[in-house]
């Protein structure tokens, strides 16, 4: 299925709220991704995501509609040669290879536009779909931290996947 990564626009707020307001999506993200996902959450997110030069956070667009997001979050201090990858996709588009391809595209973008050597992601141990996405995109499991995360009253494993610039 064809998609494109592009800058978020305020016009995306209704599709953002429509697709982001999904308990299954929120269950696999940090608590910074709220549920329920409101119009105010969407406006605040788009305002934040539209900043930055170069841009770090992109909308995933399919058929002219924003149906997900993907971003790189460059780190600071002694971690400055790293960026954290985050992403989500509307449930109707799961299992179609979209995110695996979007991850590959943003990895290339990240290494070309930021002074980084490593891009990492931290899926929950229960998020098998995200683990497969990362592996398909060339990420390697670097570590597993048992019962490190606390989400919805349950302890979860935190996995660290990464890809390096000179692999």
N, C-alpha and C positions, 0 to 999 in steps of 0.2 A: 504494500500500500504506500502511495506517495505521500510525503510530508515535506514541510520546510521548517527550518528554524528561523525565527525573525524576532525583532524587538517587540515587546509588549506595547499595546496601545490602549488608551482609555476605553476605546470602543469594544475591547475584549472583555470588559467587566462582566457582562451578562453570561457569556459562555464560560468564563472562568468560574463564576459562582455556580452555574448549572452543573459543571463537571467536577469541581473541587469539593462540592458539598456531598461527599460520599464517605460513609463510615469505613468502607473497605480501604479507601485510599489513605485516610487519616490514620488508620490502624498501623500502617507501615512507615509512618513519618514521625518526626519529632513532634512534641507538643506545640511547637511554634506554628505548625500547620493546624489550624483550628477545625473543630467540628462541633456544632454546625458551622459552615463556611458562609459568611454573610456578605452582603453588598459592601459594607464598610471594610471587611477584611480584604475583599477583592480590590477596592480602590486603593487602600493602603499598600497592598502588595504591588500593584502596577506602578504606583508612584515610586516605590523603592526600587523595583526591578528596572525601571526606565533610566535610572541614574547609572553613572559609571562610564568610564572611557578608558579602555575599550569596554564594551558591554559584557556583562558576566552572566546575565540571566535571560533566557530566550523563551518565547512561546513556541510550542509545537503546533503547527497549523496543518490541518487536513481539510481539504475542500473549502478553504476560505475561513475556517473557524478555528479558534484557539482551543485545543483539546488537551493540553498538558503543558508542562514546563520542564526546563532543564537548565542547570546553571553550574558554573564553576565559582568557587569561593576561595580566592587567593588567601593564603595564610600570611601571618606576620612574624616578626621577631626571628627566632631561630628556625621557624618552620616556613620561612619566606620562599623557599624553593618548591613548595607544595601548594596544591589547590584541592579543595574538597569538591566532589561531584555530588549533585543532588538532582533528582528528577521524579516526576509523576506523570501518569497518563490516564485519561478518562477510561473508565472500565469497558465501554463498548469496543475499545481499540486494543485491549490486552491480547497477547498471544499472536500478534500479526507481524512481529519483527521490527516494529517501529522504533521502540526504545533502544534496542541493540544498535540499530543503524544511527539513531540520533546520538548515542553515546560515542560511537566511532567518530562522527562528525565533530562533536564538541571537543573530543580529545585532540584531534588535529588542530582545531581552532585554538585551543588552550596552549598547546606547545608553540604555535606560531605567534601568539599575541601576548603571552605573559612570560616573564623570566622564571619559568618553573621547570623542574626536572621530573616531577612525580605528580600524578593525579590519583587521589584515593577516594573511596566510597565506603560507607559504613552501614551496610544493610543489617537488619535484624536477622538473627539466626532462623527465625520462623518464615522469613520472606524468601522462599525458594525461587520464585519468579525473578526477583531482582538479582539473586545470585547467578542465575542462568544468563540473564541479560549481561552482567558484567563479564562472565566467562566468555560468552560469545564475542564480546568486544575486546578480548585480549587481556583482561585484568587477571591478576594472580592473587589468590588468597594468601595474605601475609600473616594473618593472626586471627585467633578466636579468643574472645574474652567471655568467660562463662558468667551468666547472671549479672552482667554489668549494668544493664538498662532496666528501668522500671517504667512500664507503660500500661495504663489501664489496670492497675492493681496486680500486675504480673511481672516477674523478673524475666528478662530475655537475654540471650547471648548477643554480643556485638561482634560482627565480623569486619575485618579490615581487608579490603581488596585494593589493589593498586596497579597502575601501569606506569612505566618509566619511559622517559623521552628516548633514551638510547637502548631500547630492548632489541 
